[in-house]
Structures are given as C-alpha cells and as structure tokens.
Amino acid sequence: MSRRTVFWSIRMETVTISPKFQVVIPKGIRERLKLRSGQKVQAILYDARIELVPVRPAKALKGFVKGIDTTIARHDDQL
C-alpha cells in the first residue's frame, strides 16, 4: 500500500434530471468539493457518462507543482 494519503474516495449517489435538464449535486458532495452557489463547472462527456469538473480560479493553482523535478534532457531547440 502506498504511503501517500488518499484524499478522494468514490462516492456515488442517484440524482434526478428535472424537466429543464437540471440536477442537484448532493449536499455531501458539494461540501466535500467546497462548491459554491453560482460556481462554474465544466461538463465533460466521457464515453457513456457525464463528468462535472469544478472550474477553479488560477489563483487556486498556485504551488500545485511545487517540488517538481525540472531537470529533464532538452533538445537545443527547446531551450
């Protein structure tokens, strides 16, 4: 087993599509993802399912690659 802490777990709940093709994201999922009313999400069709991915401001990405190894071999034309 990995020493890495697993933050995400699979959580499946059934929701109903309204006559206006709207769905309500269950409260537990909204809280876990810290979603806010009016927040944008991207709807992605992936095989036979729909994935909703929260759109995060660029500011929220600060530091997400901290510690990445940037010492890779590059061709002269890529410097």
N, CA, C and O of each residue as an XYZ file, in Angstrom:
316
protein
N       0.834     -1.184      0.000
C       0.000      0.000      0.000
C       0.879      1.247      0.000
O       1.936      1.276      0.630
N       0.440      2.243     -0.693
C       1.195      3.482     -0.814
C       1.193      4.261      0.503
O       0.240      4.193      1.279
N       2.289      5.006      0.737
C       2.361      5.865      1.924
C       1.618      7.168      1.688
O       1.389      7.941      2.619
N       1.243      7.406      0.443
C       0.528      8.616      0.075
C      -0.858      8.637      0.732
O      -1.525      7.605      0.802
N      -1.284      9.786      1.202
C      -2.611      9.923      1.782
C      -3.626     10.051      0.662
O      -3.473     10.894     -0.223
N      -4.643      9.238      0.691
C      -5.684      9.286     -0.327
C      -6.770     10.239      0.154
O      -7.416      9.995      1.174
N      -6.967     11.329     -0.589
C      -7.960     12.333     -0.223
C      -9.314     11.997     -0.827
O     -10.348     12.190     -0.187
N      -9.312     11.502     -2.042
C     -10.556     11.245     -2.754
C     -10.986      9.802     -2.580
O     -10.159      8.891     -2.548
N     -12.249      9.614     -2.472
C     -12.814      8.283     -2.474
C     -14.003      8.314     -3.425
O     -14.514      9.381     -3.763
N     -14.426      7.165     -3.840
C     -15.554      7.110     -4.768
C     -16.843      7.232     -3.969
O     -17.062      6.517     -2.992
N     -17.675      8.143     -4.404
C     -18.960      8.339     -3.750
C     -20.000      8.441     -4.857
O     -19.898      9.293     -5.739
N     -20.993      7.574     -4.805
C     -21.997      7.556     -5.860
C     -23.372      7.767     -5.240
O     -23.752      7.081     -4.291
N     -24.101      8.710     -5.782
C     -25.465      8.965     -5.351
C     -26.321      9.142     -6.594
O     -25.830      9.589     -7.631
N     -27.583      8.798     -6.496
C     -28.510      8.933     -7.607
C     -29.209     10.283     -7.513
O     -29.702     10.670     -6.453
N     -29.245     10.991     -8.634
C     -29.949     12.269     -8.714
C     -30.961     12.179     -9.845
O     -30.863     11.306    -10.708
N     -31.931     13.081     -9.839
C     -32.979     13.088    -10.852
C     -32.802     14.285    -11.767
O     -32.499     15.387    -11.308
N     -32.988     14.072    -13.046
C     -32.925     15.157    -14.026
C     -34.311     15.798    -14.093
O     -35.310     15.119    -14.326
N     -34.355     17.115    -13.886
C     -35.629     17.842    -13.907
C     -36.107     18.010    -15.353
O     -35.346     17.757    -16.287
N     -37.369     18.437    -15.543
C     -37.860     18.704    -16.901
C     -37.031     19.747    -17.650
O     -37.046     19.788    -18.880
N     -36.300     20.598    -16.899
C     -35.422     21.592    -17.530
C     -33.998     21.062    -17.664
O     -33.074     21.830    -17.933
N     -33.814     19.759    -17.479
C     -32.499     19.087    -17.565
C     -31.523     19.603    -16.515
O     -30.326     19.703    -16.785
N     -32.009     19.930    -15.335
C     -31.169     20.363    -14.227
C     -31.028     19.210    -13.230
O     -31.919     18.372    -13.096
N     -29.886     19.188    -12.533
C     -29.678     18.215    -11.467
C     -29.178     18.962    -10.232
O     -28.561     20.021    -10.344
N     -29.447     18.409     -9.070
C     -28.948     18.973     -7.823
C     -27.801     18.085     -7.356
O     -27.958     16.874     -7.207
N     -26.652     18.703     -7.131
C     -25.493     17.966     -6.619
C     -25.746     17.725     -5.131
O     -25.973     18.678     -4.386
N     -25.711     16.472     -4.690
C     -25.994     16.174     -3.285
C     -25.101     16.964     -2.326
O     -23.939     17.240     -2.622
N     -25.670     17.319     -1.172
C     -25.004     18.177     -0.195
C     -23.641     17.643      0.221
O     -22.683     18.410      0.308
N     -23.536     16.356      0.477
C     -22.260     15.779      0.901
C     -21.162     15.978     -0.134
O     -20.012     16.243      0.216
N     -21.514     15.852     -1.392
C     -20.546     16.041     -2.474
C     -20.188     17.517     -2.598
O     -19.019     17.862     -2.773
N     -21.200     18.397     -2.506
C     -20.931     19.849     -2.563
C     -19.982     20.267     -1.460
O     -19.055     21.045     -1.689
N     -20.211     19.754     -0.267
C     -19.350     20.114      0.864
C     -17.938     19.564      0.688
O     -16.960     20.260      0.961
N     -17.833     18.333      0.238
C     -16.511     17.696      0.060
C     -15.665     18.446     -0.956
O     -14.453     18.584     -0.788
N     -16.322     18.935     -2.026
C     -15.612     19.664     -3.085
C     -15.591     21.171     -2.854
O     -15.014     21.919     -3.643
N     -16.225     21.613     -1.767
C     -16.301     23.046     -1.433
C     -16.895     23.857     -2.581
O     -16.383     24.918     -2.936
N     -17.977     23.346     -3.154
C     -18.652     24.044     -4.239
C     -19.537     25.141     -3.671
O     -20.102     25.002     -2.586
N     -19.651     26.234     -4.419
C     -20.472     27.363     -4.015
C     -21.589     27.576     -5.034
O     -21.459     27.208     -6.201
N     -22.663     28.164     -4.586
C     -23.757     28.505     -5.479
C     -23.249     29.478     -6.543
O     -22.557     30.443     -6.221
N     -23.585     29.233     -7.787
C     -23.156     30.107     -8.881
C     -21.797     29.771     -9.458
O     -21.397     30.336    -10.476
N     -21.076     28.849     -8.811
C     -19.748     28.466     -9.299
C     -19.880     27.729    -10.632
O     -20.843     26.991    -10.843
N     -18.932     27.926    -11.514
C     -18.930     27.273    -12.819
C     -18.313     25.877    -12.712
O     -17.380     25.649    -11.942
N     -18.858     24.953    -13.501
C     -18.276     23.619    -13.654
C     -18.213     23.314    -15.141
O     -19.026     23.809    -15.922
N     -17.257     22.506    -15.521
C     -17.175     22.052    -16.907
C     -17.901     20.719    -16.997
O     -17.678     19.834    -16.172
N     -18.766     20.570    -17.990
C     -19.465     19.311    -18.237
C     -18.713     18.590    -19.348
O     -18.598     19.096    -20.465
N     -18.203     17.406    -19.031
C     -17.391     16.656    -19.980
C     -18.077     15.328    -20.277
O     -18.391     14.567    -19.363
N     -18.306     15.055    -21.554
C     -18.854     13.770    -21.969
C     -17.683     12.810    -22.123
O     -16.801     13.022    -22.956
N     -17.679     11.769    -21.330
C     -16.583     10.801    -21.336
C     -17.181      9.422    -21.478
O     -17.805      8.908    -20.550
N     -16.989      8.813    -22.657
C     -17.630      7.546    -23.001
C     -19.136      7.686    -22.799
O     -19.769      8.492    -23.481
N     -19.720      6.929    -21.887
C     -21.174      6.970    -21.689
C     -21.533      7.654    -20.376
O     -22.556      7.332    -19.772
N     -20.703      8.595    -19.928
C     -21.005      9.289    -18.678
C     -20.698     10.783    -18.803
O     -19.994     11.221    -19.714
N     -21.238     11.532    -17.877
C     -21.005     12.972    -17.812
C     -20.181     13.237    -16.557
O     -20.529     12.771    -15.471
N     -19.103     13.976    -16.705
C     -18.290     14.364    -15.554
C     -18.401     15.871    -15.383
O     -18.270     16.624    -16.348
N     -18.642     16.304    -14.162
C     -18.689     17.725    -13.852
C     -17.418     18.073    -13.100
O     -17.161     17.538    -12.021
N     -16.622     18.971    -13.667
C     -15.336     19.332    -13.089
C     -15.391     20.797    -12.664
O     -15.593     21.672    -13.506
N     -15.213     21.079    -11.370
C     -15.260     22.474    -10.918
C     -14.191     23.324    -11.595
O     -13.040     22.909    -11.727
N     -14.590     24.519    -12.022
C     -13.647     25.481    -12.584
C     -13.071     26.254    -11.401
O     -13.805     26.891    -10.646
N     -11.771     26.190    -11.250
C     -11.106     26.870    -10.137
C     -10.366     28.085    -10.672
O      -9.835     28.042    -11.783
N     -10.320     29.163     -9.907
C      -9.562     30.331    -10.357
C      -8.073     30.002    -10.433
O      -7.581     29.150     -9.694
N      -7.366     30.677    -11.326
C      -5.931     30.425    -11.498
C      -5.178     30.596    -10.185
O      -4.176     29.919     -9.954
N      -5.643     31.481     -9.337
C      -5.001     31.722     -8.049
C      -4.974     30.440     -7.197
O      -4.038     30.227     -6.426
N      -5.990     29.599     -7.339
C      -6.073     28.363     -6.562
C      -5.020     27.342     -6.998
O      -4.745     26.387     -6.272
N      -4.436     27.538     -8.169
C      -3.427     26.599     -8.678
C      -2.023     26.911     -8.170
O      -1.092     26.140     -8.403
N      -1.869     28.029     -7.482
C      -0.551     28.439     -7.013
C       0.090     27.336     -6.171
O      -0.485     26.861     -5.191
N       1.290     26.946     -6.581
C       2.056     25.971     -5.811
C       1.720     24.525     -6.080
O       2.276     23.651     -5.416
N       0.827     24.218     -7.029
C       0.440     22.827     -7.215
C       1.546     21.971     -7.841
O       1.453     20.744     -7.815
N       2.582     22.588     -8.399
C       3.705     21.824     -8.945
C       4.966     21.992     -8.102
O       6.071     21.692     -8.552
N       4.790     22.464     -6.903
C       5.928     22.677     -6.019
C       6.688     21.364     -5.834
O       6.100     20.320     -5.552
N       8.010     21.443     -6.002
C       8.846     20.262     -5.823
C       8.991     19.399     -7.059
O       9.641     18.356     -7.001
N       8.398     19.808     -8.193
C       8.503     19.010     -9.401
C       9.943     19.021     -9.918
O      10.625     20.044     -9.855
N      10.389     17.898    -10.418
C      11.745     17.779    -10.946
C      11.782     18.378    -12.347
O      11.164     17.836    -13.264
N      12.485     19.470    -12.523
C      12.563     20.140    -13.824
C      13.874     19.847    -14.541
O      14.177     20.478    -15.553
N      14.649     18.907    -14.034
C      15.935     18.574    -14.644
C      15.747     17.453    -15.663
O      16.144     16.312    -15.428
N      15.141     17.793    -16.787
C      14.947     16.817    -17.846
C      15.850     17.179    -19.020
O      16.227     18.338    -19.192
N      16.187     16.193    -19.811
C      17.014     16.428    -21.000
C      16.189     17.185    -22.028
O      15.047     16.820    -22.308
N      16.764     18.233    -22.585
C      16.090     19.031    -23.611
C      16.951     19.111    -24.853
O      18.179     19.077    -24.781
N      16.294     19.217    -25.987
C      16.996     19.434    -27.242
C      17.408     20.905    -27.305
O      16.787     21.756    -26.668
N      18.445     21.199    -28.068
C      18.916     22.577    -28.173
C      17.823     23.545    -28.625
O      17.800     24.697    -28.192
N      16.921     23.088    -29.489
C      15.872     23.984    -29.990
C      14.740     24.187    -28.976
O      13.800     24.930    -29.258
N      14.808     23.551    -27.813
C      13.757     23.689    -26.801
C      14.220     24.522    -25.603
O      13.514     24.591    -24.598
N      15.372     25.145    -25.692
C      15.864     25.930    -24.558
C      15.281     27.304    -24.537
O      15.593     28.094    -23.645
